Amino acid sequence: MDAAGSRGRQRPVNWARGPSEGTCDRTAAPAYANFGTLLRFWRNTFRFSQEVLAERAGISPRHVSFLENDRTSVGKDVAHRLADALALGPQERTSFLLAAGYAPDGQEGISYPADGTALKLMLRNADPLPAMVMGRDGRIRAVNKAWLLVHRRYLGELADLPDLNAITLFVHPRGWRRFVEGWEDIASVYLMMLQQHALLERSAEAGRLLRALIAVPGVPGDWARRGAALSGRRADYSLAIGVRPGACRLIRIVHNMVGTFPLAAASDLVIQYAFPEDGEELLTVADRQAIAGIRHPLCPYD
């Protein structure tokens, strides 16, 4: 194992910016993509006609059509009713309301910047447990040293690709999906997150990545419906890592939103931890000795 840890050509750590401070009116909302695009996406995902969605939300089909084509603005009450009609989970509902131009209830006018110092401490103090920070597009923003050691051991060269992306590392045929039973559901949740990011941010880069990932062999063709059905559930999962023939260890992968209380639900960052379910350390004695010498552009501490 390369203790120098400088093989990947990564950009330096760049913590995502949170929305700027503002008042509690619509102009303070983040500048996401048009609401109609996201509304149409969710309606099609659940296979609702405009008439069915209108009936569920208590508005007219004409109103739904106008909203989807950006011919009228959406009121806060209607935005909430549409979210209810679509039965969106908490995270999806937050993104939906932000796209409409409204902060979630009780969260108007409060800023929630990413705290780079706090994230650095979280990653460093997580060692020897692997941890990393990623955006909603899956792009990895920062990692700790244990993350590098474990990923290089099990994913090999994938762990040092330029522009590391957590969704790619999971969906790739040689990625983490090999160790997860029922990996298709987790992949679908990740892909839905990426799809929403592409729509909300009007990100052509995220759109290209999404198209590439859904073309990967094995990715279910109904990923959007699977992801929608899992809306609101945690995307945590367990890896079954072989330790010797016929035996394996279960590693629980846990995701938490990063943000200033009480606005973590609206954060653009996710921190991922890996916890051995048997309570034993994941790193070997040799790993613990090598960890101090690891350096990597995405690791924000020495």
CORLINWO-V249765 format. One line per field, one symbol per residue. phi: phi as a letter, one per 40 degrees, with the letter a starting at -180 (. if undefined). burial: 1 if it has 16 or more other ideal C-beta (glycine too) atoms within 10 Angstrom, else 0. A space follows every 50 residues. Layout:
phi->???
burial->???
This chain:
phi->.cccgbcccbccdbccccdccacccccccdcccdcdccccdcccdcfccc cccdcccgbcdcccccccbfcacbccccdcccccccfccdcccccccccc hbcddgbcgbcaccccccccccccccdcccaabbcccgcccabbccdccc ccccbfcccbccfdbccccccddbccdcbbcgccccdccccccccccccc cfcccccccdccccccdgccccdcccccccdgccccabcbccbadgbabc bccbbbcbicdbbdcbccbbbbbbbcccgcccccdcccccccccbadccc ac
burial->00101001010010110110010000011101111111111110110101 00110110100011011100000100011111101101001111111111 11110010010101110011011001111111111111111111111111 11011001111001111111110011101100101111111111111111 10100110110011000011001101111110001011101000000000 10100001110010011111111111000001100010011001010111 00
